[in-house]
Amino acid sequence: MSGIVLPCIVLPCITDHLVLRTIDGAADLLIEEVRAMASIHSIRQASVDTVECTIDGPLDDLAACGLYATVAVRDLDQSLRTGALSNLPHPVRFRVGTADPAQRREVINATEQRFGWVNRPGDWDVNLVPFADGWIAEIGPLSWTRRFGLLERLPWSTNLIVAEVLIRLAKIRPGQRVVDPFCGTGTILQAVRRQHPTTHLLGLDHDPHALRIAANNALSIATSSPLTTAGNALTIAADDALRVAADGALTIAGDALTIAGKALTIAGGDALRIAGNALAAGDALKITGGDAPGGSKIPLARGTAEALPLGSGSVDRVIANLPFGKQVGSHRANRTLYPAVLGEIDRVLSVDGRAVLLTEDKRLLHSAIERQRALKVVRQRVLRYNGATPTAYVLSRTRLARTTPAR
């Protein structure tokens, strides 16, 4: 992806040694992606969550990669001459990221005297932080949120880097139908849209507050993010791209969506809303969101993962951060939830479909998969971040399920 415009920094050709911070469990994926970049060489994994490399060329490709949270430089003098620091406005505004007040004051004084920088802890472009063998300077304009936009989140929202890992494990192909049945504030959906702008997306969640945040995030990213996607990001193909309900499922007439039968009517227009009490009492299913600039509109529906409003075999990829039973739900509730969700995934997934599920309730998920027998674990990856150690499970159909007609 090229043509990225970052605040406070131009993207010329630079020469610098960079330190990329990711999460434990994602470093190999990050290395794989940066190896494909022509301007990057001398790549090595410095720790479980740190990758170091040298750049000789433009920053565009590296800036478009979502698998790292921060970029830092070790050698400030070299970076000021030919690297990332040379493109920041001067005097450089900085902060010192240490909890020790005496150490912080010492570093502030030394930095002001040596470089003539200005200490601005609330409005900074460089964050000086202690590292393994000294200090490094994190480049603010290259942080994840400065590159892709700030998302409103809830305490249980999916970690930004974790979302990037999940969509890579899903191996999404152009034009596929992707559903997140626990979409929450939309972190995974945004990651899919950014990497695969031609996918047909749907996010579901039972929490209307989370869905409102997800809709606001989609609008905010579309109107303010430095990274935008091109193309008709939200066009749904006419040949049953996503089915809703069983009777007449989904048809598209012009720009409007209509559902034949008694269940629902969807009015066309920029913001799709479902009227009626189709799936449960009250607003059982409500699709929100409008035609946001940049092709980043994402359909969001209020519903439950145990009763997906989708036709059998209508989805290519299911990606979800399941309730761990800690901040959301409980282990007891998961005993019922996990088997029900797997049953629905089995129903809606296409013959060669794939699901990627994240959870810390690992034994329970394994047990539910073994009892169901229609899906199998083909890959798993342990991730460690902020005290959590969930596992991402990649599921595909068993050989028997591939030959059994969809229910």
C-alpha positions in Angstrom: 0.0 0.0 0.0 1.4 3.4 -0.9 0.5 7.0 -0.9 0.1 7.1 2.9 0.1 10.6 4.5 1.2 10.7 8.1 0.8 13.7 10.4 4.0 15.5 11.3 6.2 13.3 9.1 6.9 13.1 5.4 7.7 9.8 3.8 11.0 10.3 1.9 13.8 7.8 1.4 15.6 7.4 4.7 18.4 5.3 6.2 17.9 4.2 9.8 18.0 1.3 12.2 14.6 0.6 13.5 13.1 -1.2 16.5 9.6 -2.5 16.0 7.4 -3.4 19.0 4.7 -6.1 18.5 3.3 -8.7 20.9 4.6 -12.1 21.9 3.3 -14.5 19.3 3.3 -12.1 16.3 7.0 -11.5 15.7 7.4 -14.2 13.1 4.4 -12.8 11.1 5.9 -9.3 11.3 9.3 -10.6 10.1 7.6 -12.4 7.2 5.9 -9.2 6.0 8.9 -6.8 6.4 11.1 -9.3 4.5 8.9 -8.7 1.5 9.6 -4.9 1.6 12.3 -3.8 -0.8 13.5 -1.0 1.5 14.0 -3.3 4.5 17.0 -5.5 5.3 19.1 -6.9 8.2 16.0 -8.2 9.9 16.3 -10.0 13.2 14.1 -10.9 16.1 15.6 -9.2 19.2 13.1 -10.6 21.7 9.7 -12.3 21.9 8.0 -9.0 21.1 10.7 -6.9 19.3 12.0 -7.0 15.7 14.9 -4.9 14.6 15.7 -4.0 11.0 17.4 -1.5 8.7 15.6 0.7 6.2 17.1 2.2 3.1 14.3 3.8 1.2 10.7 5.0 1.6 8.7 4.3 4.8 5.4 3.7 2.9 5.3 -0.1 3.0 6.5 -0.3 6.6 4.0 2.4 7.7 1.1 0.4 6.1 1.9 -2.7 8.2 -0.4 -3.2 11.2 1.5 -5.9 13.0 3.6 -3.5 15.2 2.5 -0.9 17.7 5.6 1.4 17.8 8.7 2.2 15.8 11.8 3.4 17.6 15.4 4.3 16.8 18.5 3.5 18.8 21.1 5.9 17.4 19.5 9.4 17.7 22.5 11.2 16.0 22.3 9.0 12.9 18.5 9.2 12.8 18.7 13.0 13.0 21.1 13.0 10.0 19.5 10.5 7.6 16.7 8.7 9.4 13.2 9.1 10.7 14.1 11.9 13.2 15.4 14.1 10.4 11.9 14.5 9.1 10.3 15.7 12.3 9.6 19.4 12.8 12.2 21.1 14.9 12.6 21.7 17.7 11.5 18.2 18.3 8.8 17.8 21.0 9.5 14.9 23.3 8.5 13.1 26.5 10.3 10.6 28.7 8.5 7.4 29.4 9.7 6.3 32.8 8.0 6.1 36.2 11.2 7.2 38.1 10.8 11.0 38.5 14.6 11.6 39.2 15.6 9.6 36.2 13.0 11.4 34.0 14.3 14.8 35.1 17.9 13.7 34.3 17.0 12.5 30.8 14.9 15.6 30.1 17.8 17.9 31.1 20.4 15.9 29.1 18.1 15.8 26.0 17.4 19.5 26.0 21.0 20.4 26.4 22.3 18.0 23.8 19.7 18.3 21.1 17.8 21.5 21.9 14.5 19.6 21.9 11.5 20.8 23.9 9.9 18.7 26.6 6.1 18.4 25.8 4.7 15.4 27.6 1.2 16.1 26.4 2.0 16.9 22.7 5.0 14.9 21.6 6.6 13.4 18.5 9.3 11.4 20.3 8.9 9.2 23.4 12.2 8.3 25.1 11.9 5.0 26.8 14.4 2.6 28.5 15.4 -0.4 26.5 17.5 -3.5 27.0 20.9 -1.8 26.8 20.0 1.9 27.0 17.4 4.2 25.7 15.4 4.3 22.4 13.3 7.0 20.8 9.8 6.0 19.8 8.6 8.0 16.8 5.1 9.3 17.6 3.8 9.7 14.0 4.7 6.1 13.3 2.7 4.7 16.2 -0.2 2.4 15.4 -3.0 4.9 16.2 -1.2 7.8 14.4 -0.9 5.6 11.3 -4.4 4.1 11.2 -6.5 6.3 13.4 -7.7 6.3 17.0 -10.4 3.8 17.8 -12.9 4.2 20.6 -12.7 1.0 22.7 -14.2 -0.8 25.6 -12.1 -2.7 28.3 -12.7 -6.0 26.5 -12.1 -4.8 22.9 -9.7 -6.9 20.9 -6.1 -5.8 21.1 -5.1 -4.0 17.9 -2.2 -6.2 17.0 -4.2 -9.4 18.0 -6.8 -8.4 15.4 -4.1 -8.1 12.7 -2.8 -11.6 13.6 -6.3 -13.1 13.4 -7.0 -11.8 10.0 -3.7 -13.1 8.7 -4.5 -16.6 10.1 -7.8 -16.4 8.3 -6.1 -16.3 4.9 -8.8 -14.1 3.4 -9.1 -14.0 -0.4 -10.5 -11.1 -2.5 -14.2 -10.8 -2.5 -14.9 -13.3 0.2 -17.7 -13.0 2.8 -16.4 -12.4 6.3 -18.4 -12.3 9.5 -17.5 -11.4 13.0 -20.3 -12.6 15.3 -18.8 -11.0 18.4 -17.8 -7.7 16.7 -18.0 -5.5 19.7 -16.4 -2.1 18.8 -15.4 -3.3 15.4 -11.6 -3.8 15.8 -11.4 -7.0 13.8 -13.8 -5.6 11.1 -11.6 -2.6 10.6 -8.5 -4.7 10.3 -10.2 -6.8 7.6 -11.4 -3.8 5.7 -8.0 -2.2 5.8 -6.1 -5.3 4.5 -8.9 -6.7 2.2 -11.0 -3.8 0.9 -13.0 -6.0 -1.5 -14.4 -8.3 1.2 -18.1 -8.4 2.0 -18.2 -7.8 5.8 -20.9 -8.2 8.5 -20.4 -7.6 12.2 -22.9 -8.8 14.8 -23.1 -8.2 18.5 -25.9 -8.4 21.2 -24.7 -5.1 22.8 -26.2 -2.0 21.1 -23.7 0.3 22.9 -20.8 -1.6 21.4 -22.4 -1.5 18.0 -22.8 2.3 18.2 -19.1 2.6 19.1 -18.3 0.3 16.1 -20.3 2.5 13.8 -18.7 5.7 15.1 -15.2 4.1 14.7 -16.0 3.2 11.0 -17.1 6.8 10.4 -14.1 8.3 12.3 -11.5 6.1 10.5 -13.1 6.8 7.1 -13.0 10.6 7.6 -9.8 11.1 9.5 -7.4 8.1 9.1 -4.3 8.7 7.1 -4.8 5.2 5.6 -7.8 4.8 3.4 -9.0 2.0 1.2 -10.1 2.3 -2.4 -12.9 0.6 -4.2 -16.5 -0.3 -3.4 -15.7 -1.6 0.1 -19.3 -2.3 0.9 -20.8 -3.5 -2.3 -22.7 -6.8 -1.8 -22.7 -8.9 -4.9 -26.2 -10.0 -6.1 -25.6 -13.7 -6.1 -26.5 -14.4 -2.5 -23.4 -12.8 -1.0 -24.9 -12.8 2.5 -28.2 -14.6 3.3 -30.5 -13.3 6.0 -33.2 -15.6 7.3 -34.5 -18.7 5.4 -37.5 -17.4 3.5 -36.3 -15.7 0.3 -33.1 -14.9 2.2 -31.5 -11.9 0.5 -32.1 -10.1 -2.7 -30.6 -6.9 -4.0 -32.6 -4.5 -6.2 -30.6 -1.5 -7.3 -29.1 0.1 -4.3 -31.7 -1.2 -1.9 -31.7 -4.4 0.0 -35.0 -6.3 0.5 -35.8 -9.5 2.3 -38.7 -11.4 0.7 -41.2 -13.1 3.0 -42.7 -12.2 6.3 -39.6 -11.8 8.4 -38.0 -8.5 7.6 -37.9 -5.5 5.3 -34.7 -3.6 4.8 -35.1 -0.1 3.4 -32.5 1.0 0.9 -30.4 4.1 1.3 -27.2 5.2 2.8 -27.9 3.8 6.3 -29.4 0.3 6.3 -31.9 -0.3 9.1 -34.1 -3.4 9.6 -37.5 -2.6 10.8 -39.7 -5.2 12.7 -39.3 -7.8 15.3 -37.9 -10.6 13.2 -35.6 -12.6 15.4 -36.7 -11.7 18.9 -38.8 -9.2 20.8 -37.9 -5.6 20.2 -35.2 -4.6 17.8 -33.9 -8.1 17.2 -31.6 -7.1 14.3 -30.5 -3.7 13.4 -28.0 -2.8 10.7 -26.3 0.5 11.3 -23.8 2.6 9.4 -23.8 4.8 6.4 -21.8 5.5 3.2 -18.7 6.8 4.9 -16.1 8.5 2.6 -13.3 6.2 1.6 -15.4 3.1 1.1 -15.2 2.1 4.7 -18.9 1.5 5.6 -19.3 -1.7 7.5 -22.7 -3.4 8.0 -23.3 -3.9 11.7 -26.2 -6.0 13.0 -27.6 -6.5 16.5 -28.0 -10.2 17.0 -26.5 -13.2 18.7 -23.8 -15.6 17.6 -26.0 -18.6 18.7 -28.6 -17.7 16.0 -26.8 -16.1 13.1 -29.2 -14.4 10.6 -27.3 -16.0 7.7 -28.1 -18.7 5.2 -26.4 -22.1 5.3 -23.0 -22.1 3.5 -23.1 -18.4 2.9 -19.9 -17.3 4.7 -16.3 -17.9 3.7 -14.6 -16.7 6.9 -15.7 -16.3 10.5 -13.3 -14.4 12.7 -14.1 -13.8 16.4 -12.7 -12.9 19.8 -14.9 -15.2 21.9 -15.9 -14.2 25.5 -13.1 -15.5 27.7 -15.5 -15.7 30.7 -13.5 -13.0 32.6 -14.3 -9.4 31.6 -17.2 -10.7 29.5 -19.4 -13.6 30.3 -18.4 -16.5 32.5 -17.0 -20.0 32.2 -20.4 -21.4 33.1 -22.1 -19.4 30.4 -19.4 -20.5 27.9 -20.4 -24.2 28.5 -23.6 -23.4 26.6 -22.3 -20.6 24.4 -19.3 -22.3 22.8 -21.2 -25.4 21.4 -24.0 -23.2 20.1 -21.6 -20.9 18.3 -19.7 -23.8 16.8 -23.0 -25.2 15.6 -23.8 -21.9 13.8 -20.4 -21.6 12.4 -20.7 -25.2 11.0 -24.1 -24.2 9.5 -23.1 -20.9 7.8 -19.5 -21.7 6.7 -18.9 -22.6 3.1 -17.5 -26.0 2.2 -13.9 -24.7 2.0 -14.5 -22.0 4.7 -12.3 -21.2 7.7 -12.9 -19.9 11.1 -10.4 -18.2 13.4 -11.5 -18.1 17.1 -9.6 -16.4 20.0 -10.1 -17.5 23.6 -8.5 -18.1 26.9 -11.2 -20.7 27.8 -9.1 -23.2 25.9 -10.1 -26.6 27.4 -13.8 -25.7 27.0 -13.4 -24.8 23.3 -11.3 -27.9 22.6 -14.0 -30.1 24.3 -16.8 -28.4 22.3 -14.9 -28.9 19.0 -14.3 -32.6 19.8 -18.0 -33.2 20.6 -19.2 -31.4 17.5 -17.0 -33.3 15.0 -17.9 -31.1 12.0 -14.9 -28.7 12.5 -11.3 -29.5 13.3 -8.3 -27.4 14.6 -5.8 -27.1 11.8 -3.6 -24.5 13.5 -3.2 -22.7 16.8 -1.1 -19.8 18.0 -0.6 -18.6 21.6 -0.5 -14.8 22.0 0.8 -13.0 25.1 0.0 -9.4 25.9 -1.0 -7.3 28.9 -1.1 -10.3 31.2 -3.4 -12.3 28.9 -2.4 -15.5 27.1 -5.2 -16.5 24.7 -4.9 -18.9 21.9 -6.1 -18.3 18.3 -7.6 -21.5 16.8 -7.9 -21.9 13.1 -10.8 -24.2 12.2 -11.8 -25.9 8.9 -14.3 -28.6 8.1 -13.5 -32.2 8.7 -13.5 -34.5 5.7 -16.9 -35.9 6.6 -18.4 -32.4 7.0 -17.1 -31.4 3.5 -19.2 -34.1 1.9 -22.3 -33.6 4.0 -24.9 -31.2 2.5 -25.4 -28.0 4.5 -28.4 -28.1 6.8 
